[in-house]
Amino acid sequence: MPNDIIFTVNNLKVHFDISSPFITRLINGAPKLVLKAVDGLSFRIRRGETFSLVGESGCGKSTVARAVSGLYSVTSGDIIIDGQNLAEVKNKSKITDISRRMQMIFQSPYASLDPRWRVRDIIAEPIRAFGLAKNKEDERSQVEKLLRQVGLSERDGEKFPHEFSGGQRQRISIARALSSRPEFLICDEPTSALDVSVQAQILNLMTELQDELGLTYLFISHDLAVIDHISDWIGVMYLGRVCEITPKAALFSNPLHPYTRLLLETIPDLKGNNKRSPLEGEVPSPITPPSGCTFHPRCPFAKERCKRERPELITLGESQVACHAVEEKRL
Amino acid sequence: MAVVDISNLCIEFPTRRGVLSAVENLSLSIEAGEILGVVGESGAGKSLTGNAIVGLLEPPGHVTAGTIFLNGRDITHLRESEMRKIRGAQIGVIFQDPLTSLDPLYTIGRQLTQTILTHQDMTRAEAKKRAIDLLIEVGIPAPEKRFDAYPHEFSGGMRQRVVIALALCCEPCLIIADEPTTALDVSVQAQIITLLKRLAREKGVATMLVTHDMGVIAEAADRVAVIYSGRLAEIGTVRSIIDNPQHPYTKGLMDSIPQIGQNLKSLPNIVGSMPRLDDRPSGCAFNPRCSKSKDICRRELPNMIAAGDTGQSAACWIYAEGDEYA
C-alpha cells in the first residue's frame, strides 16, 4: 500500500566540492575534485518500521542521515516525507511542521548535549521552538513526563549533562528528540559510543518507545548484531551506493550481494568456532572510486562487465540487489 | 615464569573531595605467548591497569600498593629515566587511536628508525633495514615506498599496522594493546587481530588486550579477566568465561550482547549502571544490581575463589564455602 510509506528517498546525491582554492588550481592546473559521498541512493520506509543502513566507515551512511535531516544540502534527488517533497515545500509553516515531525539522535551523547544547559532546558528547547506548550506549567509537566518515559527521574531535570553517564546522556538525547512529538526519528549510531550492557538498555528503550508511540526509525549503524536486533528492513551501503535492500530475515539467511556475504563473514563470533577469513584490502577512496561496480576490486566474482558497467538495483522477490553476478545468475 | 606479574595493585587519585580508589587489589599475570583479554565497562579501570604497567599513569593518579614484576624485576616504582629504557624496548604499547599515537610531522620511517636507534645499538642503515622488515611483517604493501610517507597518507587500518610495527621495534616481551581495534571497521579489525595472534604464537610475546568488545576477545584471547568498578570480578580461560560465566556481572554482560538470529523482543540487560568511584557501595560493588545479593554481599568484600566446574575463579559470595551466603 503506497500510503503506508511515510518516507521515500529517490536517487539522492550528496557531493562535496573538495578542490583546492581557485587560484591554487589555476597555478597548478589542477582539476576540480568532487567527493561523491552519496551517489544515487533510493529507499522507502513504511510507517512504524525500522529501516537500517549498514556499511563500513566512509561508505556514506552518516551523510545520508545528515542530508535527510537537512544538516547537509542535497546535490540532487528527492526526499519525500508523507507525500511532501522537501525540496518543493516553500511555505514556512509547512517547513516548521516537517522539522517538528522529524528528529535526530546523534552518535556521541558527550558532544550532542550543551554542557552549560540544565537537562530540563535541553529537553524543553524543541517544545519552546515549536510553541508546543500552553504555559510554563504545561512545559514543565511535559518535560517531567519525557524524563519518566526515558527512565530518568524528574529531579534529573535540574542537573547538568556532566553529572550523567554515557547511557543516561543518551536517554536525555532521546527525550529531547521526542519532545516535539515527532513521528520519524533519524538515529545515527545511537549506541556505538556506549558499553554493551548500556547498549542493551538503550536498544530496549528505543523498541519500547517505538511500540508505544508508533515511531518510524531510520537507523544507522556499523554493527550487524545491533542491526539484526532492531531492524525490519536493511540497506547495505558501499561507497555511497546501496548494494542490497532486503527484509531483515533474508539478509542473514540468504545474503545476495557479494559484499553483504563478506560483511557477514567478518562478524566476530562469540562461540569462537568460525575462523573468519580476514578480507583483503579496504574500502577505496570515494574521491577516485573504481569504475563500473565500485566493489569489483575486492569481489571474488568480478568479471569484465563489472569493471565497465555500473549495476543498477534489480528486484528479486522482496529484496533489491545491485550486482551483475546475481543478475546473470552466476551467484 | 610469567612475563608480567601484577599482585594486589591499587591505584588512587587524590582529589579535593577525597581519595578515589580507581583500581583495588588487582592481581593477574601473563605468560609468554599468551594473550590475556581484559574486559569491563568504561571507567572500570582496565586502561589504568595497562598504563600503570608502562608507568604512564596520569597524575595525580598513582600506585599506592601492590607490585608489578616484569620478567622477575620489580618495576612498580621505577624512576622515569629507568622506565624510559623499558618502555619501547621491553614493553610495546598500542593505543586505541592510531592517528593520535603517531606524530603527524614525521614520516613513519623516521618514527620507526628513531625508536630503534634510541633503544638499540645500530647504524642508521641497519635501523632502516630493520624498519622495513617490520613494515613487511605487519603487512604493509610496498614498504620501501611507504617508508617516506606521513601518517595522514595511510588509511586507519594501515596506520594501526604502523603503530604495531612501532611497538615491535625492539622485540618486546610484552605488548599492551589498549582497544587496538575499536577505531577500525570489522573487516580491518579481523586483519589486525590475526596479526596480534600471529605475533603471540610465533614470537612468544605476552599480550594484554584491553577492550570492551567481547567479539574481539572471543577470537583473540587465551584467558580473560573481567573487571568491575576497579576490582577483578572473574578470571579464567576464554571459553569458560564466554560459555560458562560464573560471576553474576559476567553473566549479565554476556547476555546483553546482541547476537545475530536471536530474534528477541527485548535484550536482557543489567538494571542500573556501574557505581561512580566516590559512591561505591559497601561489600561487593555489584550488589545493588545483582539479583542474587544477600546480606553478606552488602557487608563484606568477596575474595577471588574457584567458581563453577570450568576452572575459573570469581569474586562472589555465591561460591564461598560454608553457609554464610545462605
HADDOCK unambig.tbl for C-alpha pairs under 7 A between the chains (distance, minus, plus):
assign (segid A and resid 56 and name CA) (segid B and resid 185 and name CA) 5.89 0.50 0.50
assign (segid A and resid 57 and name CA) (segid B and resid 185 and name CA) 6.55 0.50 0.50
assign (segid A and resid 195 and name CA) (segid B and resid 41 and name CA) 5.85 0.50 0.50
assign (segid A and resid 195 and name CA) (segid B and resid 42 and name CA) 6.92 0.50 0.50
assign (segid A and resid 196 and name CA) (segid B and resid 256 and name CA) 6.51 0.50 0.50
assign (segid A and resid 196 and name CA) (segid B and resid 257 and name CA) 6.06 0.50 0.50
assign (segid A and resid 197 and name CA) (segid B and resid 253 and name CA) 5.80 0.50 0.50
assign (segid A and resid 197 and name CA) (segid B and resid 256 and name CA) 5.46 0.50 0.50
assign (segid A and resid 197 and name CA) (segid B and resid 269 and name CA) 5.94 0.50 0.50
assign (segid A and resid 197 and name CA) (segid B and resid 270 and name CA) 6.42 0.50 0.50
assign (segid A and resid 200 and name CA) (segid B and resid 256 and name CA) 5.72 0.50 0.50
assign (segid A and resid 200 and name CA) (segid B and resid 267 and name CA) 5.76 0.50 0.50
assign (segid A and resid 200 and name CA) (segid B and resid 269 and name CA) 5.82 0.50 0.50
assign (segid A and resid 201 and name CA) (segid B and resid 269 and name CA) 6.16 0.50 0.50
assign (segid A and resid 204 and name CA) (segid B and resid 266 and name CA) 5.46 0.50 0.50
assign (segid A and resid 204 and name CA) (segid B and resid 267 and name CA) 6.35 0.50 0.50
assign (segid A and resid 225 and name CA) (segid B and resid 258 and name CA) 5.58 0.50 0.50
assign (segid A and resid 225 and name CA) (segid B and resid 259 and name CA) 5.39 0.50 0.50
assign (segid A and resid 225 and name CA) (segid B and resid 260 and name CA) 5.05 0.50 0.50
assign (segid A and resid 226 and name CA) (segid B and resid 258 and name CA) 6.19 0.50 0.50
assign (segid A and resid 228 and name CA) (segid B and resid 260 and name CA) 5.94 0.50 0.50
assign (segid A and resid 229 and name CA) (segid B and resid 258 and name CA) 6.83 0.50 0.50
assign (segid A and resid 229 and name CA) (segid B and resid 263 and name CA) 6.62 0.50 0.50
assign (segid A and resid 266 and name CA) (segid B and resid 186 and name CA) 6.22 0.50 0.50
assign (segid A and resid 266 and name CA) (segid B and resid 187 and name CA) 5.53 0.50 0.50
assign (segid A and resid 266 and name CA) (segid B and resid 190 and name CA) 6.80 0.50 0.50
assign (segid A and resid 267 and name CA) (segid B and resid 186 and name CA) 6.71 0.50 0.50
assign (segid A and resid 268 and name CA) (segid B and resid 215 and name CA) 4.81 0.50 0.50
assign (segid A and resid 268 and name CA) (segid B and resid 216 and name CA) 6.39 0.50 0.50
assign (segid A and resid 268 and name CA) (segid B and resid 219 and name CA) 6.87 0.50 0.50
assign (segid A and resid 269 and name CA) (segid B and resid 215 and name CA) 5.79 0.50 0.50
assign (segid A and resid 269 and name CA) (segid B and resid 218 and name CA) 6.99 0.50 0.50
assign (segid A and resid 270 and name CA) (segid B and resid 215 and name CA) 5.42 0.50 0.50
assign (segid A and resid 270 and name CA) (segid B and resid 218 and name CA) 5.25 0.50 0.50
assign (segid A and resid 272 and name CA) (segid B and resid 218 and name CA) 5.71 0.50 0.50
assign (segid A and resid 272 and name CA) (segid B and resid 219 and name CA) 5.77 0.50 0.50
assign (segid A and resid 278 and name CA) (segid B and resid 187 and name CA) 6.57 0.50 0.50
assign (segid A and resid 278 and name CA) (segid B and resid 190 and name CA) 5.27 0.50 0.50
assign (segid A and resid 278 and name CA) (segid B and resid 191 and name CA) 5.25 0.50 0.50
assign (segid A and resid 279 and name CA) (segid B and resid 187 and name CA) 6.05 0.50 0.50
